[in-house]
Amino acid sequence: MKEFEKGLGFLAIVLLAIAIPAFAEAPEDDAYRAWGKELFATHCAPCHGPGGKGNGPVAPDLKTPPKDLTRIAEENQGSFPPNFVEEVIDGRRYFMAHGDRVMPIWGEEFAHGKGDYAARIRVYALQMYLRSIQKAPAIRPAP
């Protein structure tokens, strides 16, 4: 019985050693965030502002004010919803809750001449950047 308990203890340590790094950020996350920041400055900042607060130079001319993107986690009970954010940025799916689509359909724009994978990777980079500028850090990771 003691050998069995020792084996379980060893197995638990091994599983923890494997699982802990999975929860840590991968080194490429920094590269995606940096790229996302560049994409944001080019494609999003004119409306949402350089800090994502909805105060870009074009914002006063828009019928619908741009969203403050630094409050996404705060508006979702402290949880940043990466899949939903990517779907909104991509824009190829219509969201009834959002009413009329006033934001460009970036999925189509990013895919133009480069393909769907190129679009998805750019949308992912933007999502990673947006996660990094949240006013209130995510309390728990979204599924």
Helices and strands as residue ranges (DSSP letters): H 2-23, H 28-39, I 40-44, H 45-48, G 59-61, G 69-71, G 74-76, H 82-90, G 96-98, H 106-111, H 116-132
